[in-house]
C-alpha cells in the first residue's frame, strides 16, 4: 500500500476529539505523509467550528495538504486510503439520557457500560453499518479504523454484518492510556514495551508487560500502585471523575491481584459501590458538556478568529490522536508494530467462544492484524468474560433481529443490572427515549 502521501477522512468531524487527531496528523507528518484530509459529519454547524480550526492549523503547520470539511458522503469517501471513525449517534443529549435514565431507576448509568452502553451500542450499529457500506461504494480498498463506542458491541456487529471485510479494524485508546500511565508511574517510556493483554473491549487485563530487555514489569507496577496509588499519565488535564476512575485500580488489584485491570472493570466488579458514587442529577455527560465541550469549541473559535494555532491548548488527550495515526502508519508502511486491537477470537483465548471479538495484542502491517494468543485463562476471568460476551452478542442480535426478548436477556445478564424486573423497567424507558434511533423491538 505504500504511497508518497495518503488521503484521510475523519468521520465525526465535529467531535471534541477531532482537534487532537488533526494536531497528531501535523505532528506525525514524517510518519504518515498526507495529500488530503477531509472532515465528515452530519452536523454542519458543529463541524464548521472544528473545520475552521483545522484550516488554520494546516495552513500553518502542513500547508501542502488539501484540507476541507463536508457533509456530503460522496465527497468525503471518494478516493480515500484511511477512514478514521469516531461517530456519536445522538450526540451528548442522548448520552445524557443513557446515563440519567438508568440512574433514576437504581442502576449504573455510564457511557459504555451497563444500560447506557447498551442504548448507545444499538444506536451506533445502524450508522456504523451504513458508514461501512458508503465507504465501500466510493473507496472499496480503504482501511476503516474505528474508535466508535461502545467498541465491543460495534466490533461484534460489524463482524456479523461484514464477515469477509478484512479492512475494518476496531481500536480503543484506553489500553494505550494505561500503558502511558504505567510509564509515568515508573518514570520510563512505554513505547517499546511488549504488552500481553486479554479480554473484551473495556473488559480486559494486562497479563504481562515486557520492557526493552525482556523483563516483565507488571510486578513492579503492582507494587508501586499498592504503595502510592494510580494516576493517569495526563492527570493534569483530567476531570475529577477520571481521577476517581484511575484511583479504583488500587482497589481492584487488592481484591484481584493476578493482572493489571482495565479501569472500566470497576463498574462490573463493584456495581453497588459505583452506583452510590454516581450523581443521578449530574453525570459524566454533564461534566463533559460543561467542561471539555465548552473548552474545545471556545478554543477552536478563538483560533479561527485570530488566524493562528501556534498558542493552541485545544488538544485534550495526546494518546487518542497519536494512536490512530500510528496504527495507520504501521499498516501503510508494513511496520508490524504492537497494538492492542479487537479481533475475532478463533482460539486466541483457547477456552472462549471462537466468534467473540476479543481484545488482544497484535502486530499491524499491510495485511492487517497478526494477533498473539494467550492460551487458556482461569475460571474467574473466563466466567466474567463469557458473561460479558453473551451480553454483547445478545445486544447485537436484539438490534439486528428487532428482538425485545434478546434485549431483555442482554440487560438481565449485564453485571450492572442482573435483576430481570429492573432490566425490563430500564429497557422500556430506553425504548421510549430512543425512538427514531433504535429499530422497533417486538
ZIPEMO-V159066 format. One record per run of one state. SS is the DSSP state (helix for helix, strand for strand, loop for the rest). FROM is the first residue (numbers start at 1). TO is the last residue. Records with the same first field share a line. If there is no record, write none. Layout:
BEGIN
SS->FROM-TO ; FROM-TO
END
This chain:
BEGIN
loop->1-5 ; 12-17 ; 28-33 ; 41-43 ; 62-65 ; 71-72 ; 78-81 ; 86-90 ; 105-113 ; 139-142 ; 147-150 ; 162-167 ; 172-173 ; 187-193 ; 201-202 ; 211-215 ; 217-217 ; 229-234 ; 238-239 ; 256-259 ; 262-264 ; 270-270 ; 278-283 ; 291-291 ; 307-317 ; 333-336 ; 345-348 ; 350-356 ; 366-367 ; 372-374 ; 376-378 ; 402-403 ; 414-419 ; 434-442
strand->6-11 ; 34-40 ; 66-70 ; 82-85 ; 143-146 ; 168-171 ; 194-200 ; 203-210 ; 216-216 ; 260-261 ; 337-344 ; 349-349 ; 357-365 ; 368-371 ; 375-375
helix->18-27 ; 44-61 ; 73-77 ; 91-104 ; 114-138 ; 151-161 ; 174-186 ; 218-228 ; 235-237 ; 240-255 ; 265-269 ; 271-277 ; 284-290 ; 292-306 ; 318-332 ; 379-401 ; 404-413 ; 420-433
END
